[in-house]
Amino acid sequence: MSVEVQVVREATDEVVEAIARLLPELSSTAGAPDEESVTRLLRSDANTLLMAGIDGRAVGMLTLIMYPLPSGLRGRIEDVVVDEAARGHGVGAALTEEALRLADAAGVRTVDLTSRPSRRAANRLYERLGFQARDSTVYRSVVRP
């Protein structure tokens, strides 16, 4: 079983369907995307959407965000999700490694991500790929409920 990772460049019906199918495994509160919201995501210069496939079927996705700050170009990985049936087959690793490769090629200094403690397998993966836990507190403000 070979995992293929590609940068998504267009909000095709297949891409919108794949995101709609995968997103509930990540968030029970995120609404199903439509073509317009996926197009908006892809048009942002800061975002790179990666989609992983096995045998032509999308089984995972990740969003890499790269943004300039006074301290240098930074990166962030968000919305990593792997189809439950495809877990344990290297999909998360393939997505994350490609994101790190793209960030490095763009000159990003650091890449951050967050992961809930309950996601033990994901946390082991991130540590295996060189991420280190930081002593930090994450704050969130809900702007639009």
C-alpha positions as CSV (number, residue, x, y, z in Angstrom):
1,M,0.0,0.0,0.0
2,S,1.6,3.2,-1.2
3,V,0.7,6.6,0.1
4,E,0.7,9.5,-2.4
5,V,0.7,13.1,-1.1
6,Q,-0.2,16.0,-3.4
7,V,-0.7,19.7,-3.0
8,V,-4.4,20.5,-3.7
9,R,-4.7,23.4,-6.2
10,E,-8.3,23.3,-7.2
11,A,-11.7,22.9,-5.5
12,T,-12.9,20.0,-7.6
13,D,-16.0,18.0,-6.6
14,E,-13.7,15.2,-5.6
15,V,-11.7,17.5,-3.3
16,V,-14.8,19.0,-1.7
17,E,-16.2,15.5,-1.1
18,A,-13.0,14.3,0.4
19,I,-12.8,17.2,2.8
20,A,-16.4,16.8,3.7
21,R,-15.8,13.0,4.4
22,L,-12.6,13.5,6.4
23,L,-13.5,16.6,8.4
24,P,-16.0,15.0,10.8
25,E,-13.1,12.7,12.0
26,L,-11.3,15.8,13.1
27,S,-14.1,18.0,14.4
28,S,-17.7,17.4,15.3
29,T,-18.6,21.1,15.1
30,A,-17.0,22.0,11.8
31,G,-19.6,22.4,9.1
32,A,-19.4,20.6,5.8
33,P,-17.4,22.6,3.3
34,D,-18.8,23.8,0.0
35,E,-16.9,24.6,-3.2
36,E,-16.8,28.3,-2.2
37,S,-15.2,27.7,1.2
38,V,-12.6,25.3,-0.3
39,T,-11.8,27.7,-3.1
40,R,-11.3,30.5,-0.4
41,L,-9.0,28.1,1.5
42,L,-6.9,27.3,-1.6
43,R,-6.7,30.9,-2.8
44,S,-5.0,32.1,0.4
45,D,-1.3,32.7,-0.2
46,A,-0.6,31.5,3.3
47,N,-2.3,28.1,3.0
48,T,-1.1,24.9,1.4
49,L,-3.6,22.0,1.5
50,L,-2.1,18.5,1.2
51,M,-4.2,15.5,0.4
52,A,-3.0,11.9,0.9
53,G,-4.3,9.1,-1.2
54,I,-4.1,5.3,-1.2
55,D,-5.1,3.5,-4.4
56,G,-6.6,6.8,-5.7
57,R,-8.9,7.4,-2.7
58,A,-8.3,10.4,-0.4
59,V,-7.5,9.1,3.1
60,G,-5.9,12.1,4.8
61,M,-5.3,15.8,4.7
62,L,-3.2,18.5,6.3
63,T,-3.1,22.3,6.0
64,L,0.3,24.0,6.1
65,I,0.2,27.7,6.9
66,M,3.3,29.8,6.2
67,Y,3.3,33.4,7.3
68,P,5.9,36.2,7.7
69,L,6.6,37.7,11.1
70,P,9.2,40.3,12.2
71,S,11.1,37.3,13.6
72,G,11.1,35.4,10.3
73,L,9.0,33.2,8.2
74,R,7.0,30.8,10.3
75,G,4.9,27.7,9.7
76,R,2.0,26.0,11.3
77,I,0.4,22.7,10.7
78,E,-3.4,22.5,11.2
79,D,-6.3,20.2,10.6
80,V,-4.4,17.0,10.2
81,V,-6.9,14.2,9.7
82,V,-6.5,10.6,8.6
83,D,-9.4,8.3,7.8
84,E,-9.8,5.9,10.6
85,A,-9.6,2.9,8.2
86,A,-6.2,4.2,6.9
87,R,-4.5,4.8,10.3
88,G,-1.4,2.9,10.9
89,H,-0.4,2.9,7.3
90,G,2.0,5.9,7.3
91,V,-0.5,8.5,6.0
92,G,0.0,11.0,8.9
93,A,3.8,10.6,8.6
94,A,3.7,11.1,4.8
95,L,1.5,14.3,5.1
96,T,3.7,15.8,7.9
97,E,7.0,15.0,6.2
98,E,5.8,16.6,2.9
99,A,4.6,19.7,4.9
100,L,8.0,20.0,6.5
101,R,9.7,19.6,3.2
102,L,7.6,22.4,1.7
103,A,8.2,24.6,4.7
104,D,12.0,24.0,4.5
105,A,12.0,24.8,0.7
106,A,10.1,28.1,1.4
107,G,12.7,29.1,4.1
108,V,10.5,28.7,7.1
109,R,12.4,28.9,10.4
110,T,10.1,26.9,12.6
111,V,6.9,24.9,12.2
112,D,4.4,24.6,15.1
113,L,1.4,22.4,15.6
114,T,-0.9,21.5,18.5
115,S,-2.3,18.1,19.4
116,R,-4.6,17.0,22.2
117,P,-2.9,14.8,24.8
118,S,-5.5,12.1,24.1
119,R,-4.2,11.7,20.6
120,R,-1.4,9.4,21.7
121,A,-0.5,7.9,18.4
122,A,-0.4,11.3,16.7
123,N,1.8,12.7,19.5
124,R,4.2,9.8,19.2
125,L,4.4,10.4,15.4
126,Y,5.1,14.2,15.8
127,E,7.9,13.4,18.4
128,R,9.3,10.8,16.1
129,L,9.4,13.4,13.3
130,G,11.4,15.8,15.4
131,F,8.7,18.0,17.0
132,Q,9.4,18.9,20.6
133,A,6.7,19.7,23.2
134,R,6.9,23.4,24.2
135,D,6.1,24.8,27.7
136,S,3.3,27.0,26.5
137,T,-0.3,27.7,27.2
138,V,-2.6,27.9,24.2
139,Y,-5.4,30.5,24.5
140,R,-8.5,30.7,22.2
141,S,-11.1,33.3,21.8
142,V,-14.3,32.4,19.9
143,V,-14.9,35.3,17.6
144,R,-18.0,34.0,16.0
145,P,-19.9,31.3,17.9
